Amino acid sequence: MRVAVVYVSAASGQLRDAACEVNQAAACEVARGLERAGHRACLVPVRDESSLERGLGGAGFGAAFNLCESLRGDPARESEAAMRIARHTARVTGCPPEALRLLLDKPATKLRLAALGLPTPEGVARDPGPIPAERLEGLEYPVVVKPAREDASIGITGASLAHTPEAAAARASELAGALGGPVLIEHYLPGRELHVFLAGGAEPELILLSEILFELPPDSPRLLTYDPKWRVGSAEYRATRVDHAPLVDPALRDALCEIACRAWTGLALSGYARLDLRLDESGAPHVLEVNANPDLSPAEGMHEALRAAALRFDEFVARQLDWAWSAASA
């Protein structure tokens, strides 16, 4: 089958440069995997609407492997990109546009998870602009202050952990000035951070559980920030690693898998996804993030999870096409 591998060719903004380079690496890796699986892969770089239409229009692709995370450097348009791709071929891999749109809105995602009866840290969303500290006095501290509508951990640093209403208000104002948009302020959970990797169609399959290990100085926040993900060689990058075979007792493992599978179904996910969870003071898991279409470049989490689970990458990408066909036929 002739398959378009659609990815972001350029991004705007220094913070997105590294993510864009990783996205291109993922596209090349996916194309190689599809070729090994017997398909004919064609790279389709996308910067804006015009380049997307030029790359896909009239090309007669049997399917599209969607790695496009933005249009014109705007991640809020990721779902629009998915919709535009679907106009050219019914078989599109990954999560559908509706799910992509919801997951980029963190407060809306928290509300949906709560409606499903799934636990998330207590928190509040605030519109951009100055926030009086007294409006944040009812929260349980410390808290994590992060952008409500950004991905790739943009805007999350060690300064995101605030221990007082005044510090939280100051960090919220900094984010509003730097990035614009609303902020999400959540109670910081001190326990282990565990990730659940899933893949599938209407029903998910568990790929792997992993744990983020923080080998940081005692006074450093145990947060998975921007630097450990994207600034290779930074102190935070070197001090943060992933354990793909964590010691997890059966009860906790069952709870993590149940939460992840219920979130998959309730949020209408498809293809592949990663749920980031953290344990609270009593050891109970809460959902921090739901990541649709996580990065597939060779050095990143989903690819590493597949290797750790002894799953061949070419088989994984080929199965994505099967699940995309099932979704299109439903």
DONULO-277854 format. One line per field, with one value per residue (C-alpha): y, x, z. Coordinates in Angstrom, 1 decimal, always signed. Last residue first. Layout:
N
py = [Y ...] .
px = [X ...] .
pz = [Z ...] .
END
This chain:
330
py = [+1.5 +1.1 +4.1 +2.9 -0.6 +0.8 +2.9 -0.1 -2.0 +0.9 +1.1 -2.6 -1.9 +0.7 -1.8 -4.7 -2.4 -1.4 -5.0 -5.6 -6.9 -5.0 -3.0 -2.2 -1.0 +1.1 +2.7 +3.7 +5.1 +7.0 +8.7 +7.9 +6.3 +8.9 +7.7 +10.7 +10.2 +10.0 +11.1 +12.0 +11.8 +13.8 +13.8 +10.9 +9.9 +6.8 +6.0 +5.6 +7.3 +10.6 +10.6 +8.4 +9.9 +9.0 +9.8 +8.0 +7.3 +6.8 +4.6 +4.0 +5.2 +7.2 +7.8 +9.7 +7.2 +4.2 +5.1 +6.6 +3.4 +1.4 +3.7 +3.6 -0.1 -0.6 +1.6 -0.1 -3.6 -2.6 -1.1 -4.3 -6.6 -4.8 -2.6 -2.9 -1.0 -2.7 +0.1 +2.3 +5.8 +8.3 +11.9 +13.2 +13.5 +15.4 +17.7 +18.5 +19.3 +16.9 +16.6 +19.6 +18.1 +15.7 +16.3 +20.1 +20.5 +19.3 +15.9 +17.1 +15.9 +19.4 +19.9 +20.3 +16.7 +16.9 +15.0 +11.4 +11.4 +8.1 +8.1 +4.7 +2.5 +0.2 -1.4 -2.2 -2.7 -3.4 -1.0 -1.7 +0.4 +0.3 -0.5 +0.8 +1.6 +2.8 +3.4 +5.9 +5.9 +8.8 +7.8 +9.9 +13.5 +14.7 +18.4 +20.0 +21.5 +25.0 +25.1 +28.2 +30.1 +31.5 +33.7 +32.1 +34.3 +36.9 +34.5 +32.0 +34.7 +35.7 +32.1 +31.9 +35.0 +33.7 +30.4 +32.0 +34.3 +31.4 +29.5 +26.4 +26.7 +24.1 +25.5 +27.1 +23.8 +24.1 +23.5 +26.1 +23.7 +20.1 +18.8 +20.2 +23.6 +24.5 +24.8 +26.1 +24.9 +25.8 +22.8 +23.1 +22.8 +23.3 +22.5 +25.2 +27.6 +30.5 +30.9 +33.8 +35.6 +35.6 +37.9 +36.5 +38.8 +37.8 +34.7 +32.8 +30.5 +26.7 +25.0 +21.9 +18.7 +16.0 +13.6 +10.5 +8.7 +8.6 +9.1 +12.5 +13.3 +12.3 +14.6 +17.5 +16.9 +16.8 +20.2 +21.6 +20.2 +21.5 +19.8 +16.5 +17.7 +18.7 +15.5 +13.4 +15.1 +14.9 +11.1 +9.4 +7.7 +6.5 +7.8 +5.5 +7.6 +9.3 +12.8 +14.5 +12.7 +14.7 +17.9 +16.6 +15.5 +19.0 +20.6 +18.4 +19.7 +23.3 +24.2 +23.0 +26.3 +26.2 +27.1 +23.9 +21.5 +18.0 +16.2 +12.6 +11.1 +7.9 +8.3 +5.6 +4.4 +7.4 +8.6 +11.6 +14.0 +16.3 +14.9 +17.0 +20.0 +20.1 +19.8 +22.4 +24.8 +24.3 +25.1 +23.6 +20.0 +17.5 +14.5 +11.5 +8.7 +5.1 +2.1 -0.8 -4.2 -4.1 -3.1 -0.1 +0.8 +0.7 +2.9 +5.4 +5.4 +6.0 +8.9 +10.4 +10.1 +11.9 +14.7 +14.9 +15.0 +18.0 +19.7 +19.0 +20.6 +23.7 +24.1 +26.1 +28.4 +29.5 +28.7 +25.1 +23.5 +20.3 +18.9 +15.3 +13.3 +9.8 +9.1 +5.4 +3.5 +0.0] .
px = [-16.8 -15.0 -12.7 -11.8 -11.1 -8.9 -7.0 -6.5 -5.0 -2.8 -1.5 -0.8 +1.8 +3.4 +3.7 +5.0 +7.7 +8.7 +9.2 +7.8 +10.2 +8.3 +11.5 +11.9 +8.2 +8.7 +11.8 +9.9 +7.1 +9.5 +11.9 +15.3 +14.1 +11.4 +7.8 +6.5 +3.2 +0.0 -2.3 -0.8 -3.1 -1.7 -1.5 -3.9 -3.9 -2.6 -3.2 +0.0 -1.4 +0.5 -0.5 +0.9 +1.5 +0.1 +1.2 -1.0 +0.6 -1.3 -1.5 -3.9 -7.2 -8.6 -12.3 -11.8 -14.0 -12.5 -8.8 -9.5 -11.1 -8.1 -5.6 -7.5 -7.8 -4.2 -3.0 -5.3 -4.2 -0.5 -1.1 -2.8 -0.1 +2.8 +5.0 +8.8 +9.7 +10.7 +10.9 +12.9 +13.2 +15.9 +16.2 +19.5 +21.2 +18.3 +18.1 +21.8 +21.4 +23.0 +20.0 +17.6 +14.3 +12.7 +14.7 +14.6 +10.9 +9.9 +9.2 +9.0 +10.7 +11.6 +15.3 +16.2 +17.4 +19.7 +18.3 +18.3 +14.6 +13.3 +10.4 +8.6 +7.4 +4.5 +4.3 +2.3 -1.2 -3.7 -6.6 -10.2 -11.7 -8.5 -5.1 -2.1 -1.3 +1.7 +1.2 +3.6 +4.4 +5.5 +6.2 +4.7 +4.8 +1.6 +1.6 -1.8 -2.8 -2.8 -3.7 -2.9 -4.8 -3.3 -0.3 +3.1 +5.7 +3.5 +0.8 +3.5 +5.2 +1.8 +1.0 +4.5 +3.8 +0.4 +1.8 +4.6 +2.1 -0.3 +2.6 +4.7 +5.0 +6.5 +6.6 +9.9 +11.6 +10.3 +7.1 +6.3 +6.5 +6.1 +5.6 +2.1 +0.4 -3.1 -3.4 +0.1 +1.6 +1.6 +2.3 +1.1 +2.6 +0.2 -3.5 -5.6 -7.9 -5.4 -5.3 -7.7 -5.8 -2.7 -4.4 -4.1 -2.6 -3.5 -4.4 -7.6 -7.3 -7.8 -8.1 -6.7 -7.1 -5.0 -6.8 -8.8 -11.1 -14.9 -15.6 -17.0 -13.8 -11.8 -14.0 -13.5 -9.7 -9.7 -11.5 -8.9 -6.0 -7.3 -4.9 -6.6 -10.0 -8.8 -6.8 -9.8 -12.1 -9.5 -9.3 -6.3 -3.7 -3.6 -5.6 -7.5 -10.3 -7.8 -7.7 -10.3 -8.8 -5.6 -7.6 -9.3 -6.0 -4.5 -7.5 -6.9 -3.3 -4.4 -3.9 -0.3 +0.4 +3.6 +1.9 -0.1 +0.6 +1.3 +1.5 +2.6 -0.4 +0.4 -1.9 -3.5 -4.2 -2.5 -3.9 -1.7 -4.5 -4.0 -1.8 +1.4 -0.1 -2.9 -0.6 +1.8 -1.1 -2.5 +0.8 +4.2 +3.8 +6.4 +4.9 +7.3 +6.2 +6.1 +5.5 +4.4 +6.0 +6.5 +10.2 +8.9 +6.5 +9.3 +11.5 +8.7 +8.0 +11.7 +11.9 +8.7 +10.0 +13.2 +11.1 +9.1 +12.3 +13.5 +10.1 +10.3 +13.7 +12.6 +9.4 +10.9 +12.6 +9.4 +7.9 +7.9 +9.1 +8.6 +5.8 +4.9 +2.7 +3.8 +1.8 +1.2 +1.1 +0.0] .
pz = [+11.9 +8.6 +9.1 +12.7 +11.4 +8.6 +11.2 +13.4 +10.4 +9.5 +13.1 +12.8 +10.1 +12.4 +15.2 +13.0 +11.6 +15.2 +16.4 +19.8 +22.5 +25.3 +26.0 +22.3 +22.1 +25.2 +23.7 +20.6 +22.8 +25.0 +22.6 +21.2 +17.9 +17.1 +17.7 +19.7 +21.5 +19.3 +22.1 +25.4 +28.4 +31.3 +35.1 +35.9 +39.5 +41.2 +44.9 +47.0 +50.1 +49.5 +45.9 +43.1 +39.6 +36.2 +32.7 +30.1 +26.7 +23.5 +20.3 +17.5 +18.9 +21.8 +22.3 +25.6 +27.5 +25.9 +26.4 +29.8 +30.9 +29.6 +31.4 +34.7 +34.6 +33.7 +36.5 +39.1 +38.0 +38.3 +41.7 +42.9 +41.3 +42.9 +40.7 +40.5 +37.4 +34.2 +31.6 +34.0 +32.5 +33.3 +34.6 +36.0 +32.6 +31.1 +34.1 +33.9 +30.2 +27.7 +25.5 +26.1 +24.8 +27.4 +30.5 +29.8 +29.4 +32.8 +34.3 +37.9 +41.1 +42.2 +43.2 +46.9 +47.3 +44.2 +41.2 +40.2 +39.2 +37.9 +35.6 +35.7 +32.9 +32.2 +28.8 +25.7 +27.1 +24.3 +23.8 +22.7 +19.9 +18.1 +19.6 +21.4 +25.0 +27.0 +30.7 +32.4 +36.1 +38.3 +41.9 +44.8 +45.7 +44.1 +43.4 +43.6 +40.3 +38.8 +35.1 +33.1 +30.4 +27.2 +26.6 +26.3 +28.0 +29.7 +30.7 +31.9 +34.1 +35.5 +36.5 +38.1 +40.2 +41.2 +42.3 +44.3 +46.1 +46.8 +48.4 +47.7 +43.9 +41.6 +38.0 +38.8 +38.1 +34.5 +32.6 +30.0 +27.1 +28.4 +24.9 +24.8 +25.5 +26.3 +30.1 +30.6 +33.9 +37.6 +39.9 +43.4 +46.9 +48.5 +48.8 +47.1 +48.9 +48.9 +45.2 +44.8 +47.6 +45.3 +42.9 +39.3 +36.6 +33.1 +31.3 +32.4 +35.4 +35.6 +39.0 +40.6 +42.5 +41.0 +38.7 +39.5 +37.0 +37.5 +33.9 +34.6 +36.4 +33.3 +31.2 +33.6 +33.6 +29.8 +29.7 +32.0 +29.9 +26.5 +24.1 +25.0 +23.8 +20.3 +19.8 +20.9 +18.4 +15.6 +15.9 +17.6 +15.5 +11.9 +9.0 +6.7 +5.1 +2.7 +1.4 +3.6 +6.5 +6.2 +6.6 +9.7 +11.3 +10.5 +12.2 +15.3 +15.5 +15.2 +18.8 +18.3 +16.4 +14.4 +11.1 +11.5 +14.3 +15.5 +12.1 +12.8 +10.9 +9.0 +6.0 +4.0 +0.5 -1.0 -4.3 -4.8 -6.0 -3.0 -0.3 -0.5 -2.1 +0.4 +3.4 +1.9 +1.5 +5.0 +6.7 +7.4 +6.3 +5.1 +3.3 +3.3 +1.0 +2.2 +0.0 +2.2 +2.7 +6.5 +6.0 +4.0 +6.8 +9.3 +7.2 +6.8 +10.5 +11.3 +8.8 +10.3 +13.8 +13.0 +11.5 +14.7 +16.8 +14.8 +15.4 +19.1 +19.3 +17.5 +19.5 +22.3 +19.9 +18.2 +14.9 +13.6 +10.4 +8.5 +10.7 +9.7 +7.3 +6.4 +3.2 +2.6 -0.7 +0.0] .
END
